[in-house]
């Protein structure tokens, strides 16, 4: 008892000092790029939608930058020892933005709603047997089998809780309330002036006392990268999310007085860039050729020059920020002589290979040019293909390429964001989000499947380490960079990034020093 | 007075010719001067011009030699300009000649066809064509040719119409020569001078078009051109002005040279039309 009191006192003291230092009020202007197609997070989950709607909607949990679960709509939770039952205890006194009370019925309804509209949710919930609400503040999820990564699937982007009283019994996609989203989050939707800005305002009835601190949020839409940089320089906007300006501008902006930057807030996504190497045909179907490509690439150079030093050269398929990462794998330093040896050994006949860059702007074009130069230095003939976004989708989805740039999010766990690119059951023509390179390794497929449902984390680590070692040896794709998108902001904006999804749900705790 | 001496009286035209010849020689010598090609990453990126030995124009965003890019770019610009102009002439001259010579419904059809192309803005059509054909040196050249032949057709048609009414053509008809013979031997040779003048200006326009396409990112990604250099440098123009400045100067000089030559040729080939106010 004495113990408990002491802790309580300490927590209270910390809260008190914290509250004294933080100031309420003010208006914050942020960039959102590109303009989101919709703000209804249950229906649309692309990047810009998550960035804005993550303030309006909430998930059951949040994740800190080490990807450990934190309370959100659920104030506490228990996982049964066998990994078969998850019990969530919800916060009490939570209301929707229209004043209706929030309850466990909304959570149960959400699991049905998202089944139809959220592919990533559907994949995670395929392991679920049932979702029940024994009382208004408790939700119990029963599993078909233990599924380790499940606990990583509850943040606002993976499972945004939507209001049952608005959507139940309606056609979700055409519900007119989609235009004026209602959530439980710290900010309420006010106005969306298309092509100009999205205005959110403080939710005065938010269930955590004292939060949020800022009165108004304006997400500004500025289509041109150079204009976005200027808007930040003139002070018109105070926050540039990662990727809002070209890499070359980052250095100039961060060197200004009173400007801070951080690469935190992307841990959950851990964007991982690589080139798919077509494992089916052409020179890239030979493992020695693919290894030669890895030795030929000067990945450190690209990190330093094209990405201005941001990011990290990856060792393999799993990002160093994702759980179950292992660096105990074969290494591929920049070694042109070794590459030439491998090419000679396989008898490479000079067949040209096509490189397809990502059509996402200057950075990616320069990257492709650097790769071409690296490969030509060891004697591989390279043609750079060109395509717009639609063309890139078309070519990669139909396997019409030799090497193609891409990057994907990892969502904190190899089973969620990594396996989909390497297992044989993910080889499906027509989608650029799966095993596009055509890598098949039945032995590893079994390990992937076993690791996903292994309840013991130590054993999972063991399996994932073995998988990583074998895949890095096979080089089905050429891993290029763990991308870091620095968030640039005025230093008087405090506590901006506190979670593994950064700006996407970070405005709850942010405050402005006047 | 010989053609050359008439041309030489226009000092500006001579200067234009010298500049153009210099550009051609430099372009031809590119592989000798920079055997590693324009894409080689030779030094740290963003080195300012005149600072480093061997890199008089500095380096670009990936540490490539800007001078090497400029010189290899000259090859592309000249090649595209020349080839697309020849292609445009191959379409425009026969069409205009036939329309002007035969008149009547042949003329009607040919001219409506030409107008169809003329009503679509040049550059917009070129962008669409390149986007459909996928950007490559060939598709860019073809697109430029396709958007630039209509004025040739109209010019040739007008010239042919006026020449056809001359007496020596009537004489040829009376002599029983075939239409084809009259058109190719008697009429067309007398329309050559305005075509030459126009062609020299078309080369200049083609170079500008190619640069604009590359600037918009519709260039051949495997080929270093001036437009590409400027387009790639656009985002860093505030921190590295030289990346877009020097290719810009190269375009200005080359296009200016071609325009001056065109004017000189105009004066030299049409002595009767010597402009007033000129001594």
Boltz contact constraints between the chains, C-beta under 6 A:
constraints:
  - contact:
      token1: [A, 246]
      token2: [B, 235]
      max_distance: 6.0
  - contact:
      token1: [A, 248]
      token2: [B, 236]
      max_distance: 6.0
  - contact:
      token1: [A, 305]
      token2: [B, 45]
      max_distance: 6.0
  - contact:
      token1: [A, 362]
      token2: [B, 235]
      max_distance: 6.0
  - contact:
      token1: [A, 366]
      token2: [B, 61]
      max_distance: 6.0
  - contact:
      token1: [A, 366]
      token2: [B, 62]
      max_distance: 6.0
  - contact:
      token1: [A, 370]
      token2: [B, 62]
      max_distance: 6.0
  - contact:
      token1: [A, 373]
      token2: [B, 39]
      max_distance: 6.0
  - contact:
      token1: [A, 373]
      token2: [B, 41]
      max_distance: 6.0
  - contact:
      token1: [A, 383]
      token2: [B, 222]
      max_distance: 6.0
  - contact:
      token1: [A, 384]
      token2: [B, 221]
      max_distance: 6.0
  - contact:
      token1: [A, 384]
      token2: [B, 222]
      max_distance: 6.0
  - contact:
      token1: [A, 386]
      token2: [B, 135]
      max_distance: 6.0
  - contact:
      token1: [A, 386]
      token2: [B, 221]
      max_distance: 6.0
